[in-house]
Amino acid sequence: SDSDIEDIGSELLAWFDMAPGRTLDVAYAEAEEATDPVSFLYNRSPGPATLTYVSQYGNEFQLANVGSSVGITRNGSWQSLADSSTPTGALDEIFTVHSLFITPPVLGTFSYLFDIFMLKIFTWDGGALCYKDLSGSNSTISVSLIPGRAYLLSVQRRAATQDYTGNGIIEGHEFYITVEDLVTDVVVNDTVQQGNNHPGTEQVWRLGHASTHFSHVQSAFIIHNGNDADNMANCQAWLKNQFTGETG
């Protein structure tokens, strides 16, 4: 329920539910139905009120249906959103991102989901899901995505459980990734090397990325510090309820 997400408290950094009152066009009118224009996404309390995603250039985004919920997608070329109100997203070393999204309609389309500096994740060639690893290289996650399909994505950044450098020492962090197909209910998990190290200062948060097409549909998402099992389960359940219409 909503109260379960509210109970995350100060660890809750982002809670974007795509409600009309927090999904606005360039004139600050509410977006309510598919194809309505969108230029601003506002965080939901008790997440920081200053966290706001703003369309960076070009046409406004537009609403699209995601099950019983809605999300945003492109209405033109080279589109992205960013929040520049740092320090808003005060990420710890350990954090989790949960996202409801629909893959691009064409297999192999490059479309950036999140760039929060330590996690840069995107759809890629051949239906792959990829991320930027610690070296800055594109690294494939072991999942095959179907075009135009709704998924629930969770990415935990946690202490490493294996030696990624070959020096015989387990150190640093890793991503534990869960991808659930919301049509077939098939769940795929993968554990991979971390992305960037913690920068020490807060960075700009982005949905999409400069000079890329926003070809997927980004629906509701939640970002919180920590890997508390109850918090993660509640976030996943809440997002699935958004998709099915069983909202609290």
C-alpha positions in Angstrom: 0.0 0.0 0.0 1.0 3.7 -0.1 1.6 3.6 3.6 4.2 0.9 3.2 6.2 3.1 0.8 5.8 6.1 3.2 7.2 4.0 6.0 10.5 3.8 4.2 10.9 7.3 5.7 14.2 9.2 5.3 15.7 6.4 3.2 13.2 7.1 0.4 14.8 9.3 -2.2 12.5 9.0 -5.3 8.8 8.0 -5.5 7.4 8.9 -8.9 3.9 7.6 -9.4 2.9 9.4 -12.6 -0.2 10.9 -10.8 -1.7 13.8 -12.8 -0.8 16.3 -10.1 2.9 15.4 -10.4 3.0 14.9 -14.2 2.7 18.3 -15.8 3.1 19.9 -19.3 5.1 23.0 -20.2 2.3 25.2 -19.0 2.0 23.2 -15.7 -1.3 21.6 -16.7 -1.9 18.1 -15.5 -1.3 15.2 -17.9 -4.0 12.6 -17.5 -4.5 10.5 -20.6 -2.3 8.8 -23.2 -0.7 11.3 -25.7 -1.0 14.2 -23.2 2.2 16.3 -23.3 4.6 16.1 -20.3 7.6 18.3 -19.4 7.9 18.0 -15.6 7.9 15.0 -13.2 7.6 15.8 -9.5 8.6 13.6 -6.6 6.0 12.3 -4.2 6.2 12.9 -0.4 8.0 11.9 1.8 10.7 11.9 -0.9 12.6 15.2 -1.3 10.3 17.8 -2.8 13.2 19.4 -4.7 13.7 16.3 -6.8 12.1 17.2 -10.1 12.8 15.8 -13.6 12.6 18.5 -16.3 12.6 17.9 -20.1 15.9 19.0 -21.5 15.2 20.0 -25.1 13.0 19.4 -28.1 9.4 18.4 -28.0 7.6 17.6 -24.8 7.3 14.0 -23.8 3.9 12.3 -24.0 1.9 9.9 -21.7 1.5 6.3 -22.7 -0.5 3.5 -21.1 1.4 1.0 -19.0 -1.2 -1.6 -17.9 -3.5 0.2 -15.6 -1.0 2.9 -15.1 0.7 5.4 -17.4 4.3 6.4 -18.2 6.2 8.8 -20.4 7.8 8.2 -23.8 9.2 10.1 -26.7 7.4 12.5 -28.9 10.3 13.4 -31.1 14.1 12.8 -31.2 17.0 13.2 -28.8 14.8 13.6 -25.6 15.7 13.2 -22.0 14.9 14.6 -18.5 17.2 15.6 -15.7 17.1 16.9 -12.2 19.8 19.4 -11.4 18.8 20.3 -7.8 21.8 18.6 -6.2 22.2 17.6 -3.5 18.8 16.0 -3.7 19.5 12.4 -4.5 21.8 11.6 -1.5 22.7 8.1 -2.5 24.6 5.9 0.0 27.0 3.2 -1.1 24.1 0.7 -0.7 20.9 1.6 -2.5 18.1 0.0 -4.6 16.2 1.2 -7.8 12.8 -0.2 -8.7 11.2 0.6 -12.0 8.1 -0.2 -14.0 8.8 0.2 -17.8 7.9 -1.0 -21.2 10.7 -1.9 -23.6 11.1 -0.1 -27.0 8.9 -1.5 -29.8 11.8 -2.5 -32.0 14.3 -5.2 -30.9 17.8 -3.9 -30.2 16.9 -0.3 -29.7 19.4 1.7 -27.6 17.3 3.6 -24.9 18.7 4.9 -21.6 16.6 4.1 -18.5 18.5 5.6 -15.6 21.7 7.6 -15.2 22.3 8.3 -11.5 26.1 8.2 -11.9 26.6 4.9 -10.0 24.0 3.2 -12.1 23.8 3.8 -15.8 21.4 1.2 -17.4 19.9 0.9 -20.9 18.3 -1.4 -23.4 20.8 -2.6 -26.1 21.4 -4.7 -29.1 19.6 -8.0 -29.6 17.1 -7.3 -26.8 19.8 -7.1 -24.1 19.8 -5.0 -21.0 23.2 -3.4 -20.4 24.9 -1.1 -17.9 28.2 0.8 -17.6 30.6 -1.3 -15.4 33.4 0.0 -13.2 35.7 0.5 -16.2 33.0 2.5 -18.1 32.4 -0.3 -20.6 29.1 -1.5 -21.8 28.4 -4.8 -19.9 25.5 -7.1 -20.7 23.0 -8.4 -18.1 21.8 -11.9 -18.5 18.2 -11.3 -19.7 16.6 -11.2 -23.1 13.9 -8.5 -23.4 10.9 -8.7 -25.7 10.0 -5.6 -27.6 7.0 -3.6 -26.3 6.7 -5.8 -23.1 6.1 -4.5 -19.6 8.8 -5.4 -17.0 9.5 -4.8 -13.3 13.2 -4.0 -12.8 15.0 -3.9 -9.4 18.7 -3.1 -9.1 20.4 -3.5 -5.7 23.8 -2.0 -5.2 25.3 -4.1 -2.4 28.6 -5.3 -0.9 30.4 -7.6 -3.3 30.0 -11.3 -2.8 32.8 -12.4 -5.2 36.2 -11.4 -6.5 35.7 -9.3 -9.6 39.4 -8.3 -10.0 41.1 -11.6 -9.8 43.4 -10.5 -6.9 41.8 -13.0 -4.5 40.1 -10.3 -2.5 36.3 -9.8 -2.3 36.0 -6.0 -2.2 33.9 -3.2 -3.5 30.3 -3.5 -4.5 28.1 -5.3 -7.1 24.7 -5.0 -8.7 22.1 -7.7 -8.0 19.5 -7.3 -10.7 16.0 -8.7 -10.9 13.9 -8.5 -14.1 10.3 -9.7 -14.0 8.2 -10.1 -17.2 4.8 -8.8 -16.2 3.0 -10.8 -18.9 4.5 -14.3 -18.3 5.6 -13.7 -14.6 9.1 -15.1 -15.5 11.8 -13.7 -13.2 15.5 -13.5 -14.2 18.3 -12.6 -11.7 21.9 -11.7 -12.4 24.8 -10.5 -10.3 27.4 -8.3 -12.0 30.3 -6.0 -11.1 29.4 -2.5 -9.8 29.3 0.6 -11.9 31.1 3.8 -11.0 32.4 4.3 -7.5 30.6 6.7 -5.2 31.5 10.2 -6.3 31.5 11.7 -2.8 29.2 14.5 -4.0 25.8 14.3 -5.5 25.4 14.3 -9.3 22.8 15.2 -11.8 20.1 12.5 -12.1 18.8 11.7 -15.6 16.0 9.7 -17.2 17.2 9.0 -20.7 20.4 10.6 -21.8 21.7 13.4 -24.0 21.9 12.5 -27.7 19.8 9.4 -27.3 16.2 8.6 -28.2 13.8 7.9 -25.3 12.2 4.9 -27.1 10.9 3.0 -24.0 8.1 3.9 -21.7 9.1 4.9 -18.2 6.3 4.4 -15.7 6.4 4.6 -11.9 9.8 4.1 -10.1 11.2 4.2 -6.6 14.7 4.7 -5.4 15.7 4.2 -1.8 18.9 3.8 0.2 19.7 0.4 1.7 18.7 -3.2 0.8 16.1 -3.8 3.5 14.2 -6.9 2.4 10.8 -5.6 3.5 11.3 -2.2 1.8 12.4 -3.9 -1.4 9.4 -6.3 -1.4 7.0 -3.5 -0.7 8.3 -1.4 -3.5 8.1 -4.3 -6.0 4.5 -5.1 -4.8 3.5 -1.5 -5.0 4.8 -1.1 -8.6 3.0 -4.4 -9.7 -0.2 -3.0 -8.1 0.2 0.1 -10.2 0.4 -2.1 -13.3 -2.6 -4.2 -12.4 -4.7 -1.4 -11.0 -4.7 -2.8 -7.5 -3.4 0.4 -5.9 -3.5 1.2 -2.2 
